[in-house]
Amino acid sequence: MGLEKINMPQLGESVTEGTISTWLVQPGDQVNKYDPIAEVMTDKVNAEVPSSFTGVIKELVAQEGDTIEVGDLMCHIEVEGAGSESKPESPTPKHEPPEETTEQPKQPETTKKESKPKQDKGSKKRYSPAVMTLAQDHDVDLNQVEGSGRGGRITRKDIEKIIESGDIPTADQAPASEPQSEAKKAPASAPEKPAVSSNVQAGEGDIEIPVTGVRKAIAANMVKSKTEIPHAWMMVEVDVTNLVELRNAKKNKFKQQEGYSLTYFAFFVKAVAQALKEYPQLNSMWAGDKIIQKKAINLNIAVAKEDQLFVPVIRDADEKSIKGIAKDITELANKARQGKLTSQDMEGGTFTVNNTGSFGSVQSMGVINHPQAAILQVESIVKKPVFQNGMFGARDMVNLCLSLDHRVLDGLVAGNFLARVKEILEKMSEENTSIY
């Protein structure tokens, strides 16, 4: 018998840390390899962490609510036939040295701990985009923060501790090169810039709702998008009378044959995917000194669950029929509402289509799903009197609202893209549109 470590896995591309929402096991529990042991929230998705071994849980090193980096220790598990390296660690698991000390046995643990601040102080600060956003929200100067993560990395937990303390280091307190202890001696400007949350006090009868889980991740992502991306907006009105007739003629038979609904949204997603092939500039991302135009057309769709919002991906949407897209929409929406979305369901999106019309909305300006270049809001289909062929008549009309990253896109290409989506939708009819 011996102890093994279970570390925080990487739960998605660019994910650097995760917050333990719930432990699904307790010390003494027997688990099999691949059994879920914890629910973890990242800035992309909620996911279950599987056990790496079959054995008995000995100690939960991280606690619920802790935010830890990818690769950091979560818990210890006792397994059969563990290597001899793990046996000496069992008496003092809480104070075990980092894994890399096994490769440098001659270096005492105390020496490593003392040298760590000296290595980090002069080097460039390291932190994730979520940490940067949280720091910006609360006017925390990251140059004056000493990180507690691996290699001096600043974690979300470091920033949250500073915010809770009320002693917020700002850029005008001291130069970035000055030690933090000296910066605190300077006249503090933090009281003049308190955290936003401290300005709002709950009154009698008010309800305080903690911001946790997916809601916290949504808030961080939205702030990042609005902070980094210069948004611009465009809207076109589309006559979808023929499309409505097509869908109404097919929907009942389709539901009987396929077992899921033929929604209007599937037609809109298909039209967007087709237009993106012709205008790939919309299928791009800003990358600092370059723009990356993505080859795959992977469309995020927004799915709401109570106070949570998920944006799972329909992969290679341009290669799928309206039926295939409708199936993906149904499956992803069901997985989101049942809490079964995986990190793979959320990764790789290149453009977002949001069905705001399902709420009865007729006009809205979406916040771009960072780091994408645009998001399209499909609004509610409404009957309107339209002047056509010398007379007024009732037509089914819908607004398409496009938010675009003005660093990547200009009005000309965005307008041409919207015009093409409009053209595709207005040509859909029973005569010339195949569902399959």
C-alpha positions as CSV (number, residue, x, y, z in Angstrom):
1,M,0.0,0.0,0.0
2,G,1.2,3.5,-0.7
3,L,0.0,7.1,-1.3
4,E,-0.5,8.6,-4.7
5,K,-1.4,12.2,-5.6
6,I,-4.4,13.3,-7.6
7,N,-3.7,16.7,-9.2
8,M,-5.9,19.3,-10.8
9,P,-6.3,18.2,-14.5
10,Q,-6.5,20.6,-17.4
11,L,-10.2,20.8,-18.2
12,G,-10.0,22.7,-21.4
13,E,-7.7,24.6,-23.8
14,S,-6.2,27.7,-22.2
15,V,-7.6,26.7,-18.8
16,T,-5.0,27.3,-16.1
17,E,-7.0,26.9,-12.8
18,G,-10.2,25.6,-11.4
19,T,-12.4,26.1,-8.4
20,I,-13.6,23.1,-6.4
21,S,-17.3,23.4,-6.2
22,T,-18.1,20.1,-4.5
23,W,-16.2,17.1,-3.2
24,L,-18.0,14.0,-4.2
25,V,-15.8,11.8,-1.9
26,Q,-14.6,11.9,1.7
27,P,-11.6,10.4,3.4
28,G,-12.1,6.7,3.8
29,D,-14.2,6.4,0.6
30,Q,-13.2,3.6,-1.8
31,V,-13.1,4.7,-5.4
32,N,-12.4,3.1,-8.7
33,K,-10.2,4.6,-11.4
34,Y,-12.2,7.1,-13.5
35,D,-14.9,7.5,-10.8
36,P,-15.8,11.2,-10.3
37,I,-14.3,12.6,-7.1
38,A,-15.0,16.3,-7.4
39,E,-17.0,18.9,-9.3
40,V,-14.8,21.8,-10.6
41,M,-15.7,25.1,-12.1
42,T,-13.4,26.8,-14.6
43,D,-14.0,30.0,-16.6
44,K,-15.2,27.7,-19.4
45,V,-17.3,24.9,-18.0
46,N,-18.3,22.9,-14.9
47,A,-16.8,19.5,-15.0
48,E,-16.3,16.4,-12.9
49,V,-12.7,15.3,-12.1
50,P,-12.1,11.6,-12.3
51,S,-9.9,9.6,-10.0
52,S,-6.6,8.6,-11.5
53,F,-6.3,5.5,-9.4
54,T,-8.4,2.7,-7.7
55,G,-8.0,3.0,-3.9
56,V,-9.1,4.7,-0.7
57,I,-9.2,8.5,-0.3
58,K,-6.9,9.4,2.5
59,E,-6.9,13.2,2.6
60,L,-8.6,16.1,0.8
61,V,-5.8,18.7,0.6
62,A,-7.9,21.3,-1.3
63,Q,-11.2,22.5,0.2
64,E,-14.5,23.4,-1.4
65,G,-14.3,26.9,-2.8
66,D,-10.5,26.7,-3.2
67,T,-9.1,27.9,-6.6
68,I,-6.0,25.9,-7.5
69,E,-3.9,25.7,-10.6
70,V,-3.7,23.0,-13.2
71,G,-1.2,20.4,-11.9
72,D,-1.6,21.3,-8.2
73,L,-2.4,18.8,-5.6
74,M,-6.1,18.1,-4.8
75,C,-6.0,15.0,-2.6
76,H,-4.1,11.8,-1.6
77,I,-5.3,8.3,-2.3
78,E,-4.0,5.1,-0.9
79,V,-3.5,2.5,-3.6
80,E,-2.2,-1.1,-3.9
81,G,1.3,-1.5,-5.3
82,A,2.3,2.2,-5.2
83,G,5.9,2.9,-5.8
84,S,8.3,3.4,-2.9
85,E,8.7,7.1,-3.7
86,S,5.2,7.8,-2.3
87,K,5.7,5.9,1.0
88,P,7.9,8.5,2.8
89,E,5.3,11.2,2.0
90,S,2.5,9.5,3.9
91,P,3.4,10.7,7.4
92,T,3.3,14.4,6.4
93,P,1.2,14.8,3.3
94,K,0.3,18.4,4.1
95,H,3.9,19.6,4.1
96,E,5.2,17.6,1.2
97,P,7.7,19.4,-1.1
98,P,6.7,20.2,-4.7
99,E,7.1,17.3,-7.1
100,E,10.2,18.7,-8.7
101,T,12.2,18.2,-5.4
102,T,12.4,14.5,-6.2
103,E,14.6,15.4,-9.1
104,Q,16.9,17.5,-7.0
105,P,17.2,15.6,-3.7
106,K,20.3,17.5,-2.6
107,Q,18.4,20.8,-2.4
108,P,16.7,21.2,1.1
109,E,13.1,22.2,1.1
110,T,13.8,25.3,3.2
111,T,16.2,26.6,0.6
112,K,13.6,26.3,-2.2
113,K,11.0,28.2,-0.2
114,E,13.5,31.0,0.6
115,S,14.7,31.3,-2.9
116,K,11.2,31.4,-4.5
117,P,10.4,35.1,-3.8
118,K,13.9,36.1,-5.1
119,Q,13.2,34.3,-8.3
120,D,9.8,35.8,-8.8
121,K,10.4,39.3,-7.7
122,G,12.5,40.3,-10.7
123,S,10.6,38.3,-13.2
124,K,7.5,39.1,-15.2
125,K,4.3,38.6,-13.3
126,R,2.4,35.5,-14.4
127,Y,-1.4,35.2,-14.2
128,S,-4.5,34.0,-16.1
129,P,-6.9,36.3,-18.1
130,A,-9.5,35.7,-15.4
131,V,-7.1,36.9,-12.7
132,M,-6.3,40.0,-14.8
133,T,-10.0,40.8,-15.2
134,L,-10.7,40.4,-11.5
135,A,-7.7,42.7,-10.6
136,Q,-8.9,45.3,-13.1
137,D,-12.4,45.3,-11.7
138,H,-11.1,46.1,-8.2
139,D,-8.2,48.4,-9.2
140,V,-5.5,46.0,-8.0
141,D,-2.0,46.6,-9.4
142,L,-0.8,43.2,-10.2
143,N,2.8,44.4,-10.3
144,Q,2.6,44.8,-6.5
145,V,1.1,41.4,-5.8
146,E,3.2,38.4,-4.8
147,G,1.7,35.2,-6.2
148,S,1.3,32.1,-4.1
149,G,1.0,29.8,-7.1
150,R,3.6,27.6,-8.8
151,G,6.6,29.7,-9.9
152,G,5.1,32.8,-8.3
153,R,2.0,32.7,-10.4
154,I,-0.8,35.0,-9.2
155,T,-4.0,33.1,-8.6
156,R,-7.6,34.2,-8.3
157,K,-7.4,33.3,-4.6
158,D,-4.5,35.8,-4.1
159,I,-6.7,38.6,-5.6
160,E,-9.8,37.6,-3.6
161,K,-7.7,37.8,-0.4
162,I,-6.5,41.3,-1.2
163,I,-10.1,42.4,-2.0
164,E,-11.4,41.0,1.2
165,S,-8.7,42.7,3.3
166,G,-9.5,46.1,1.8
167,D,-5.8,46.9,1.5
168,I,-5.7,47.2,-2.2
169,P,-2.3,48.0,-3.8
170,T,-2.8,50.5,-6.7
171,A,-0.3,51.7,-9.3
172,D,0.1,55.2,-7.6
173,Q,1.2,53.7,-4.3
174,A,4.7,52.7,-5.3
175,P,6.8,51.9,-8.3
176,A,6.4,48.3,-9.6
177,S,10.0,47.5,-8.7
178,E,9.6,48.6,-5.1
179,P,9.0,45.8,-2.5
180,Q,5.4,45.4,-1.5
181,S,6.2,46.0,2.1
182,E,7.6,49.5,1.2
183,A,4.6,50.2,-1.0
184,K,2.3,49.8,2.0
185,K,4.2,52.5,3.9
186,A,3.3,55.0,1.2
187,P,0.1,57.1,1.5
188,A,-2.6,54.7,0.6
189,S,-5.0,55.6,-2.1
190,A,-7.1,52.4,-1.8
191,P,-9.7,54.1,0.5
192,E,-10.5,56.5,-2.3
193,K,-11.1,53.5,-4.7
194,P,-12.9,50.9,-2.7
195,A,-14.0,47.7,-4.3
196,V,-17.3,48.1,-6.0
197,S,-19.0,45.6,-3.8
198,S,-18.2,47.7,-0.6
199,N,-20.2,50.6,-1.9
200,V,-23.4,48.6,-1.9
201,Q,-25.0,47.7,1.4
202,A,-27.9,45.4,1.9
203,G,-30.9,46.9,3.6
204,E,-33.6,45.4,5.6
205,G,-35.5,42.8,3.5
206,D,-32.8,42.7,0.8
207,I,-31.6,39.4,-0.3
208,E,-27.8,38.8,-0.7
209,I,-27.0,36.3,-3.4
210,P,-23.3,35.1,-3.4
211,V,-21.7,35.3,-6.8
212,T,-20.2,31.9,-7.3
213,G,-19.8,29.1,-9.9
214,V,-20.8,29.7,-13.5
215,R,-22.2,33.2,-12.7
216,K,-18.8,34.4,-11.5
217,A,-17.2,33.0,-14.7
218,I,-19.8,34.7,-16.8
219,A,-19.2,38.0,-15.1
220,A,-15.4,37.7,-15.6
221,N,-15.8,36.8,-19.3
222,M,-18.2,39.6,-20.0
223,V,-16.0,42.2,-18.3
224,K,-13.0,40.9,-20.3
225,S,-14.9,41.1,-23.5
226,K,-16.2,44.7,-23.0
227,T,-12.8,45.8,-21.6
228,E,-10.6,44.4,-24.4
229,I,-12.9,44.4,-27.5
230,P,-14.1,47.7,-29.2
231,H,-17.6,46.7,-30.0
232,A,-19.6,48.0,-33.0
233,W,-23.1,47.0,-34.1
234,M,-25.2,46.5,-37.2
235,M,-28.7,45.2,-37.8
236,V,-30.7,44.0,-40.8
237,E,-34.4,43.1,-41.2
238,V,-35.2,39.9,-43.0
239,D,-38.4,38.7,-44.6
240,V,-38.7,35.0,-43.6
241,T,-42.2,34.5,-44.7
242,N,-41.3,31.6,-47.0
243,L,-39.0,30.1,-44.4
244,V,-41.9,30.1,-41.9
245,E,-44.1,28.3,-44.4
246,L,-41.4,25.7,-45.1
247,R,-40.9,25.0,-41.4
248,N,-44.6,24.8,-40.6
249,A,-45.1,22.3,-43.5
250,K,-42.3,20.1,-42.3
251,K,-42.2,20.3,-38.5
252,N,-44.8,17.7,-37.6
253,K,-43.6,15.0,-39.9
254,F,-40.0,15.8,-38.9
255,K,-40.8,15.4,-35.2
256,Q,-42.5,12.0,-35.8
257,Q,-39.6,10.7,-37.9
258,E,-36.6,12.1,-36.0
259,G,-37.9,12.4,-32.4
260,Y,-36.8,16.0,-31.9
261,S,-38.1,19.4,-33.1
262,L,-37.3,21.2,-36.3
263,T,-36.8,24.7,-34.8
264,Y,-36.4,28.0,-36.7
265,F,-33.0,28.4,-35.1
266,A,-31.6,25.5,-37.1
267,F,-32.4,27.3,-40.3
268,F,-30.6,30.5,-39.0
269,V,-27.5,28.6,-37.9
270,K,-27.3,26.9,-41.3
271,A,-27.5,30.3,-43.1
272,V,-24.8,31.7,-40.8
273,A,-22.5,28.8,-41.4
274,Q,-22.9,29.1,-45.2
275,A,-22.3,32.8,-45.1
276,L,-19.2,32.4,-43.0
277,K,-17.6,30.2,-45.7
278,E,-18.0,33.1,-48.1
279,Y,-16.9,35.8,-45.6
280,P,-14.3,34.0,-43.5
281,Q,-13.2,37.4,-42.0
282,L,-16.1,37.0,-39.6
283,N,-14.7,33.6,-38.5
284,S,-11.5,35.3,-37.1
285,M,-9.9,36.1,-33.8
286,W,-7.7,39.0,-32.7
287,A,-4.2,37.8,-31.5
288,G,-2.3,41.0,-30.6
289,D,0.0,41.5,-33.6
290,K,-2.0,39.4,-36.0
291,I,-5.5,38.2,-36.9
292,I,-6.1,34.5,-37.0
293,Q,-8.7,33.4,-39.5
294,K,-10.0,30.1,-38.5
295,K,-10.5,27.3,-41.0
296,A,-13.1,25.3,-39.1
297,I,-16.6,26.8,-38.7
298,N,-17.5,25.9,-35.2
299,L,-20.6,27.8,-34.0
300,N,-21.2,28.5,-30.3
301,I,-24.9,28.6,-29.4
302,A,-26.1,30.2,-26.2
303,V,-28.1,27.9,-23.8
304,A,-29.5,29.2,-20.5
305,K,-30.1,27.1,-17.4
306,E,-31.6,29.1,-14.5
307,D,-29.0,31.8,-13.8
308,Q,-26.3,30.0,-15.8
309,L,-25.3,30.5,-19.4
310,F,-23.4,28.0,-21.5
311,V,-22.1,28.3,-25.1
312,P,-21.6,24.8,-26.4
313,V,-20.2,24.3,-29.9
314,I,-21.8,22.9,-33.1
315,R,-18.6,21.6,-34.9
316,D,-18.2,22.0,-38.6
317,A,-21.6,23.5,-39.0
318,D,-21.0,24.4,-42.6
319,E,-20.8,20.7,-43.4
320,K,-24.0,19.7,-41.8
321,S,-27.6,19.7,-43.1
322,I,-30.4,21.5,-41.4
323,K,-31.4,18.2,-39.8
324,G,-27.9,17.6,-38.5
325,I,-27.8,21.1,-37.0
326,A,-31.2,20.7,-35.4
327,K,-30.0,17.4,-33.8
328,D,-26.9,19.1,-32.4
329,I,-28.9,22.0,-31.0
330,T,-31.3,19.6,-29.2
331,E,-28.5,17.4,-27.8
332,L,-26.4,20.3,-26.6
333,A,-29.3,22.1,-25.0
334,N,-30.4,18.9,-23.2
335,K,-26.8,18.3,-21.9
336,A,-26.6,21.9,-20.7
337,R,-29.9,21.7,-18.8
338,Q,-28.9,18.4,-17.3
339,G,-25.5,19.6,-16.3
340,K,-23.7,17.1,-18.5
341,L,-21.7,19.3,-20.8
342,T,-18.1,18.4,-21.0
343,S,-15.1,20.7,-21.7
344,Q,-15.0,19.1,-25.3
345,D,-18.5,20.4,-25.8
346,M,-17.3,24.0,-25.1
347,E,-14.0,24.2,-26.9
348,G,-13.0,25.4,-30.3
349,G,-15.9,27.9,-31.0
350,T,-15.1,30.4,-33.8
351,F,-18.4,32.4,-34.0
352,T,-21.5,32.7,-31.8
353,V,-25.2,32.6,-32.7
354,N,-27.6,33.6,-30.0
355,N,-31.4,32.8,-30.2
356,T,-32.6,35.9,-28.3
357,G,-35.9,35.6,-30.2
358,S,-36.9,32.7,-27.9
359,F,-37.5,35.3,-25.2
360,G,-39.6,37.5,-27.5
361,S,-36.8,40.0,-28.0
362,V,-36.9,42.0,-31.2
363,Q,-33.6,43.9,-30.9
364,S,-30.5,43.3,-28.8
365,M,-26.8,44.0,-29.0
366,G,-24.8,41.0,-27.8
367,V,-21.5,41.0,-26.0
368,I,-18.9,39.2,-28.1
369,N,-17.7,35.8,-26.9
370,H,-14.0,36.5,-26.3
371,P,-11.8,36.0,-28.3
372,Q,-14.1,35.7,-31.3
373,A,-14.7,38.6,-33.7
374,A,-18.5,38.7,-33.7
375,I,-21.8,37.4,-32.3
376,L,-25.1,37.3,-34.1
377,Q,-28.4,37.8,-32.3
378,V,-31.4,36.1,-34.0
379,E,-34.5,38.0,-32.8
380,S,-38.2,37.1,-32.6
381,I,-40.1,36.5,-35.9
382,V,-42.9,39.1,-36.0
383,K,-45.8,39.7,-38.5
384,K,-45.6,43.2,-39.9
385,P,-47.3,45.1,-42.7
386,V,-44.6,45.4,-45.5
387,F,-44.9,47.4,-48.7
388,Q,-44.2,45.0,-51.6
389,N,-45.1,45.1,-55.3
390,G,-47.0,48.3,-54.9
391,M,-49.1,47.2,-51.9
392,F,-49.0,46.4,-48.2
393,G,-49.2,42.9,-47.0
394,A,-48.6,40.8,-43.8
395,R,-45.1,39.3,-43.8
396,D,-43.0,37.4,-41.3
397,M,-40.0,39.6,-40.4
398,V,-37.0,39.1,-38.1
399,N,-34.1,41.3,-37.1
400,L,-30.6,40.0,-37.2
401,C,-28.3,42.0,-34.8
402,L,-24.5,41.7,-35.3
403,S,-21.9,42.8,-32.7
404,L,-18.4,43.0,-34.1
405,D,-14.8,43.5,-33.0
406,H,-13.8,46.7,-34.8
407,R,-10.2,45.8,-34.6
408,V,-10.9,42.8,-36.8
409,L,-13.9,43.9,-38.9
410,D,-15.1,47.0,-40.6
411,G,-18.6,48.0,-41.7
412,L,-18.1,46.9,-45.3
413,V,-17.3,43.2,-44.7
414,A,-19.7,43.0,-41.8
415,G,-22.5,44.6,-43.9
416,N,-21.8,42.2,-46.8
417,F,-21.9,39.2,-44.4
418,L,-25.3,40.3,-43.0
419,A,-26.6,40.9,-46.5
420,R,-25.6,37.4,-47.5
421,V,-27.2,35.8,-44.5
422,K,-30.4,37.8,-45.3
423,E,-30.3,36.6,-48.9
424,I,-29.9,33.0,-47.9
425,L,-32.8,33.1,-45.5
426,E,-35.1,34.9,-47.9
427,K,-34.5,32.3,-50.6
428,M,-35.4,29.4,-48.3
429,S,-38.7,27.8,-49.4
430,E,-40.3,24.4,-49.9
431,E,-39.2,24.5,-53.5
432,N,-35.5,25.0,-53.1
433,T,-34.5,24.1,-49.6
434,S,-33.6,20.6,-48.4
435,I,-33.9,19.7,-44.7
436,Y,-31.7,16.6,-45.1
